[in-house]
Amino acid sequence: MTDQEASVRISPRDRRYLELSNGTPYVPNGLNLVGAPPVEEFAATLERMAAHRVNYCRVWLNHASLLVERERTGVFDEAGAADLQRFLALARERGIRVKLCLEYFRDIRAERQIWSDNLIHHRANGGAFAEQDGVPGTAMLDFMQRPAGVEHFLRKLQWYRDRVGDDPTVYGWELWNEVNCVGPMWLWAPWTERMLAELKRLFPRHLSLQSLGSFDRQEYRAMYGWLVGLGDNDVAQAHRYLDLGAEWDVCHGPVDVLAAEAVRELQRLGTSRPIILAESGAVEPCHSGPFKLFATDTNGTLLHDILWTPFMAGAAGAGQVWFWDRYVAPNDLWWQFGRFAEATAGIDPPAEGFEPLMVAHPRLRVYVLRGRRTVLIWCRDAANDWRAELRDGVAPELLTDAAVDLNAPAWHWQERPRPDLTPLLPAGTDWKARAYDPWANVWADLAVAHDVLALPPFRRSLVIRLEAQPGQPSVQTAG
């Protein structure tokens, strides 16, 4: 079976990671392509993505150029199906897997009040749903708990099944974007359980998924805990943004820290399934608009941290940015995806059994994935973040004398540094060491002297890749 013919699945070798059904490793590296470009721009957009080794994207169905209920509720347009099939065919030719999010609206109204209102489903506009007893905000109860609403969604699932089938280009089906935004948990939780089971029945070769809103407040912990423990929800997804209006302070600071903590929140919930930071980016306070400093981030420092941090914290892939059309494309930041792909090329996470660690350093935040034959280290300059570079205009410093001690104590995310911790690498193993500058796209061989890696000069961040030489014993990991 070729990679193009193989579907994405949870790896049976290590269920924290993904692979293709032919056993090829698969590390998602992509973004949210919401709303999708116009039909006439499908090919050019996907070609640009593929040129920079993007292998994943997420689109919203029944939205923008992928709209299928165009004129009447429950009447699905074959022209919309043809557009989706064309998008999938173009993605397949370029090796890009596509997550299909089925719905996104948050209320059903007769007249639009906010962007997320659905008008076509409302009884006043020829639809089948309306507020109960005229009480505002109750139309979603009609849609999610009454037989007519359930039947509507089931018919739509079958309609997609008949037109998409088992297409291996499909990464997975996501029921609803940030479903908790439609109402209280008692409304959407039973619906989610039922519809995830339907996804499993109709699309057994695709991942079945659900998503929640930005994980930035205490009340969301119970919701996330419930969802990541749900048997038919294949991937533990998190959304989290840089948002100065968020309840939690972690969402106000460095993007690598907020992204790492999003992954660790899900790890603390005890999930053993793949974790993905499925939406991230930066917004004005309380998601009131795109981040005003996007225009100044011409080097993609925000995107770099979103991509790298989740994977280095133990997620199954790179973080997935929002605002592709407000940030990534206008600033021409596609190359950042290629740099992540370059640094991780050839790595087989399920075979490595990676153990995510941290190493203390006076200047850097040192993220480590310790594997059986490969150790990946991402060094992030702690003095350089969005506040310094984008808000205050402080240029990133050239670090000329940084080093990483391979005997330094390494600790797991739930621990803190202690003098009795084991060293980063076991003694007596011969490693080939290379450094990769993701900003300059340059590799350099490193010499290990007295178990210390002297790093080449770099700004912002540097990647170190250590590979055990043939004949050397594999590292025992806790992964």
C-alpha positions in Angstrom: 0.0 0.0 0.0 1.4 3.4 -1.0 1.3 6.4 1.4 -1.3 8.0 -0.9 -3.5 5.0 -0.5 -3.0 4.7 3.3 -5.3 6.4 5.9 -4.2 8.2 9.0 -4.6 6.1 12.2 -3.5 6.0 15.8 -0.2 4.1 15.9 -0.5 0.7 17.4 3.2 1.0 18.3 2.7 4.0 20.5 -0.8 5.3 20.9 0.4 8.8 21.7 1.3 9.2 18.1 -0.2 8.9 14.6 0.9 7.0 11.5 -0.4 5.9 8.1 -2.2 2.6 7.9 0.8 1.2 6.0 3.0 1.9 9.0 4.7 5.1 7.6 5.2 7.7 10.4 2.9 10.7 10.2 3.6 13.9 12.1 0.9 16.5 11.2 2.4 19.8 10.1 -0.1 22.3 8.9 -2.8 24.8 9.8 -6.4 25.8 9.9 -7.5 26.7 6.3 -10.7 28.4 7.5 -12.5 29.7 5.4 -11.1 27.9 2.5 -10.0 29.9 -0.5 -12.3 30.4 -3.4 -12.6 27.3 -5.7 -10.5 28.9 -8.4 -7.7 29.3 -5.9 -7.7 25.8 -4.5 -4.9 24.5 -6.6 -2.6 27.5 -6.1 -3.1 27.5 -2.3 -2.5 23.8 -1.9 0.5 24.0 -4.2 2.0 26.8 -2.1 1.4 24.7 1.0 3.0 21.5 -0.5 6.0 23.5 -1.6 6.8 24.1 2.0 6.1 20.5 3.1 2.7 21.1 4.7 1.0 17.7 5.1 -2.2 18.7 6.9 -5.0 21.3 6.9 -8.3 21.7 8.5 -11.4 23.1 6.7 -14.9 23.9 7.8 -17.6 22.3 5.7 -20.9 24.0 4.9 -18.9 27.3 5.0 -17.5 29.7 2.4 -16.3 27.9 -0.7 -17.3 24.5 0.8 -21.0 25.5 1.5 -23.5 22.7 0.8 -26.7 24.0 2.3 -27.0 27.0 0.0 -30.7 27.7 -0.4 -32.7 25.6 2.0 -32.1 23.7 5.2 -31.6 20.0 4.6 -31.2 20.4 0.9 -27.6 19.5 0.1 -26.1 20.9 -3.1 -24.3 18.6 -5.5 -22.2 21.5 -6.7 -20.9 21.8 -3.1 -20.0 18.1 -3.1 -18.1 18.5 -6.3 -16.1 21.4 -4.9 -15.2 19.3 -1.8 -14.2 16.3 -4.0 -12.0 18.6 -6.1 -10.4 20.0 -3.0 -9.7 16.5 -1.7 -8.3 15.4 -5.1 -5.9 18.4 -5.3 -4.8 17.8 -1.7 -4.2 14.1 -2.4 -2.0 14.8 -5.3 0.2 17.0 -3.0 0.3 14.7 0.0 -1.9 16.9 2.2 -4.4 15.2 4.6 -7.5 17.2 5.4 -9.5 17.4 8.6 -13.2 18.0 7.8 -15.1 20.0 10.5 -18.8 19.4 9.9 -20.4 22.4 11.6 -19.5 25.7 13.4 -22.6 27.8 14.0 -23.5 28.7 17.6 -27.1 29.7 17.4 -30.0 29.6 15.0 -31.7 33.0 14.5 -34.2 34.6 12.2 -31.8 37.6 11.7 -28.1 37.7 12.1 -26.7 39.2 15.3 -23.1 37.8 15.2 -21.0 36.0 12.6 -21.7 32.5 14.0 -25.5 32.7 13.7 -27.2 30.3 11.3 -30.2 31.8 9.5 -31.1 29.1 7.0 -32.2 26.6 9.6 -34.6 29.0 11.3 -38.3 28.5 10.8 -38.8 32.1 9.8 -36.5 31.5 6.9 -38.0 28.2 5.7 -36.1 26.0 8.1 -37.3 23.6 10.7 -36.0 25.1 14.0 -36.8 28.0 16.2 -36.6 29.3 19.8 -38.7 27.3 22.3 -41.6 29.4 23.6 -39.9 32.4 22.0 -37.1 32.3 24.5 -33.9 33.7 22.9 -31.0 31.3 22.5 -33.1 28.1 22.7 -33.1 27.2 19.0 -30.0 25.0 19.5 -32.0 22.9 22.0 -34.5 22.3 19.2 -31.6 21.3 16.8 -29.6 19.1 19.1 -32.2 17.3 21.2 -35.4 17.1 19.1 -35.8 14.3 16.6 -35.9 16.7 13.6 -32.5 18.1 14.4 -30.9 14.8 15.1 -32.3 13.4 11.8 -31.1 16.4 9.9 -27.5 15.9 11.1 -27.7 12.1 10.5 -28.9 12.7 6.9 -26.0 15.1 6.3 -23.5 12.5 7.6 -24.9 9.9 5.3 -24.8 12.4 2.4 -21.1 13.0 3.0 -20.5 9.3 3.4 -22.0 8.7 0.0 -19.8 11.3 -1.7 -16.5 11.0 0.3 -16.5 7.4 1.4 -13.2 6.1 2.7 -11.0 8.6 0.8 -7.6 8.3 2.6 -7.0 12.0 2.0 -9.4 12.6 4.9 -7.5 12.9 8.2 -10.6 12.8 10.2 -14.1 14.1 10.7 -14.7 16.7 13.4 -18.3 17.1 14.6 -18.4 20.8 15.6 -16.0 23.6 16.0 -15.9 24.5 19.7 -19.1 22.8 20.5 -19.3 24.1 24.1 -20.1 27.6 22.6 -23.5 26.4 21.5 -24.8 26.1 25.1 -24.5 24.2 28.4 -22.8 20.9 28.6 -26.0 19.0 29.1 -27.1 20.2 25.7 -24.1 19.1 23.6 -22.5 16.3 25.6 -25.1 13.6 24.9 -25.3 14.8 21.2 -21.5 14.5 20.9 -21.5 10.9 22.3 -24.2 9.8 19.8 -22.7 11.5 16.8 -19.1 10.3 17.5 -20.6 6.8 17.4 -22.1 7.6 14.1 -18.8 8.8 12.7 -17.2 5.6 13.8 -19.9 3.6 12.0 -19.9 5.6 8.8 -16.2 6.5 8.5 -14.3 3.6 10.2 -11.1 4.4 8.3 -11.0 8.0 9.5 -10.4 9.6 12.9 -13.5 10.8 14.8 -13.1 14.1 16.6 -14.7 16.8 18.6 -13.4 20.2 19.7 -13.9 22.7 22.6 -13.2 26.4 22.9 -9.9 28.1 23.9 -8.6 26.3 27.0 -7.9 29.4 29.0 -10.1 29.2 32.1 -10.9 27.0 35.1 -14.5 26.1 34.0 -13.2 24.4 30.9 -11.1 21.8 32.8 -14.1 19.6 33.5 -15.3 19.8 29.8 -11.8 18.9 28.5 -11.5 16.1 31.0 -14.8 14.6 29.9 -14.0 14.9 26.2 -10.4 13.5 26.3 -11.8 10.5 28.2 -14.6 9.8 25.7 -13.8 6.5 24.0 -14.9 7.4 20.4 -13.0 10.7 20.5 -9.7 9.6 18.8 -7.5 12.6 19.4 -7.2 14.8 22.5 -7.4 18.3 20.8 -6.9 21.6 22.5 -7.5 25.2 21.4 -5.5 27.9 23.0 -4.6 31.5 22.0 -2.4 34.4 23.2 -5.2 36.5 24.6 -4.7 39.3 27.1 -8.3 39.0 28.1 -8.1 35.3 29.0 -8.7 34.3 32.6 -5.4 32.4 33.0 -2.2 34.4 33.1 -0.4 31.8 31.1 -2.3 32.9 28.0 -0.8 36.5 28.4 2.8 35.5 28.2 5.3 33.8 25.9 3.7 31.7 23.2 5.9 28.7 23.7 4.9 28.6 27.4 1.2 28.8 26.8 1.4 26.2 24.0 3.4 23.8 26.2 1.0 24.2 29.1 -1.9 23.4 26.8 -0.4 20.1 26.0 0.5 19.5 29.6 -3.1 20.2 30.7 -4.2 17.3 28.6 -1.4 15.1 29.8 -2.5 15.9 33.4 -6.0 14.7 32.5 -4.5 11.3 32.0 -5.1 10.8 28.3 -3.0 8.2 26.5 -4.3 9.1 23.1 -2.6 11.5 20.6 -2.6 15.2 21.7 -2.8 18.0 19.1 -2.9 21.7 19.7 -5.5 22.0 17.0 -6.0 25.8 17.1 -3.7 28.5 18.2 -2.7 32.0 17.4 -3.0 35.5 18.9 -6.1 37.6 19.3 -7.2 41.0 20.7 -8.6 40.7 24.3 -11.4 38.1 24.6 -11.2 37.1 21.0 -12.4 40.5 19.8 -10.4 40.4 16.6 -7.1 39.3 15.1 -3.9 40.3 16.9 -2.9 43.9 16.0 0.8 43.0 16.1 0.5 40.4 13.3 1.7 42.9 10.7 4.9 43.4 12.6 5.6 39.7 12.9 7.2 39.4 9.4 9.6 36.7 10.7 6.9 34.5 12.1 8.0 34.3 15.7 4.5 33.5 16.8 4.0 30.8 14.2 7.4 29.3 15.0 6.5 28.9 18.7 3.0 27.5 17.8 4.5 24.9 15.5 7.4 23.7 17.6 6.3 23.8 21.2 3.4 21.3 21.2 5.5 18.6 19.5 8.4 19.2 21.8 6.1 19.0 24.8 4.8 15.5 23.7 2.1 16.2 21.2 1.6 14.1 18.1 2.4 16.9 15.7 3.1 20.5 15.2 0.7 23.1 16.6 -1.9 24.3 14.1 -2.3 28.1 13.7 -5.5 30.0 13.0 -5.6 33.2 10.8 -4.0 31.7 7.7 -5.5 34.6 5.6 -4.8 37.4 8.1 -1.3 36.3 9.2 0.4 33.4 7.5 -0.4 34.3 3.8 -0.1 38.1 4.1 3.3 37.8 5.8 4.4 35.0 3.5 5.3 32.7 6.4 4.8 29.4 4.7 8.5 28.7 5.0 8.1 28.1 8.7 6.3 24.9 8.0 9.1 23.7 5.8 11.7 24.4 8.5 9.7 22.2 11.0 9.6 19.5 8.4 13.3 19.8 7.7 14.3 19.4 11.3 12.0 16.4 12.0 12.5 14.6 8.7 12.9 10.9 9.0 11.9 10.7 12.7 9.6 7.9 13.6 7.9 9.0 16.9 6.2 5.7 17.6 9.5 3.8 17.2 11.3 6.3 19.4 8.9 6.2 22.3 9.7 9.8 23.0 9.9 11.1 26.5 9.2 14.9 26.8 11.7 16.5 29.2 13.0 19.9 30.3 16.6 20.9 31.1 17.5 23.8 33.3 19.5 26.6 31.6 20.3 30.2 32.7 19.2 31.7 29.5 17.3 29.2 27.4 14.1 27.2 27.8 15.4 23.8 26.7 12.7 21.4 25.5 13.8 17.8 24.9 12.3 14.7 23.3 14.4 11.8 24.5 13.9 8.8 22.2 15.5 5.3 21.9 17.8 6.3 19.0 17.1 10.0 18.6 17.1 12.9 20.9 15.6 16.2 19.7 16.4 19.4 21.6 14.7 22.8 21.0 16.5 25.7 22.6 14.3 28.8 23.0 15.8 32.2 24.0 13.8 33.1 27.1 14.6 36.8 26.7 13.0 36.9 23.3 9.2 36.7 23.1 6.3 38.6 21.5 6.4 41.3 24.1 10.1 42.0 23.5 10.3 41.6 19.7 6.8 42.6 18.5 5.5 45.0 21.2 8.7 46.7 22.3 10.7 46.4 19.1 13.7 44.7 20.7 15.7 42.8 18.1 16.6 39.2 19.0 20.1 39.0 20.4 22.7 36.9 18.7 23.7 34.3 21.3 27.4 33.4 20.8 28.4 31.4 23.8 25.4 29.1 24.6 26.0 25.5 25.5 23.9 22.5 26.6 25.3 20.1 29.2 24.3 16.6 28.4 24.9 15.6 32.0 22.4 18.2 33.2 19.4 16.9 35.2 16.3 16.4 33.0 12.9 16.4 34.4 9.3 15.6 33.3 6.7 18.4 33.0 5.0 17.4 36.3 8.3 17.6 38.2 10.7 20.4 39.1 14.5 20.3 38.9 16.1 18.3 41.7 19.8 17.3 42.3 19.0 13.6 42.2 17.4 13.6 38.8 19.0 11.4 36.1 21.2 13.1 33.4 19.7 14.0 30.0 21.7 11.2 28.3 23.2 8.0 29.7 27.0 7.8 29.8 28.8 5.7 27.3 26.6 6.2 24.3 28.2 7.6 21.1 26.0 10.2 19.6 26.2 12.1 16.3 25.2 15.7 17.0 23.9 18.3 14.6 22.5 21.7 15.0 19.8 23.2 12.8 19.1 26.9 12.6 15.4 27.1 11.6 15.7 30.8 10.8 18.6 30.4 8.3 17.8 26.8 7.2 21.3 25.7 8.0 22.7 22.5 9.5 26.0 22.3 11.3 27.8 19.3 12.8 28.5 19.7 16.6 31.3 18.3 18.6 30.6 16.8 22.0 33.4 17.8 24.4 33.3 16.5 28.0 29.5 15.9 27.5 28.9 19.5 26.6 27.5 20.8 23.3 28.9 24.2 22.4 26.1 25.7 20.2 26.8 27.8 17.1 25.7 31.4 17.2 21.9 31.8 16.9 19.0 34.1 17.4 15.6 33.2 18.9 15.9 29.4 18.8 18.0 26.5 17.7 17.3 22.8 17.2 19.8 20.0 18.1 19.4 16.5 16.8 21.4 13.7 18.4 21.4 10.3 16.8 22.8 7.1 18.4 25.5 5.6 16.2 25.1 2.1 14.7 25.9 -0.6 17.3 25.2 1.6 20.2 22.5 0.5 22.7 19.1 2.2 22.6 18.1 4.6 25.4 15.5 3.3 27.7 12.7 5.9 27.8 9.6 6.3 29.9 7.5 7.0 26.8 
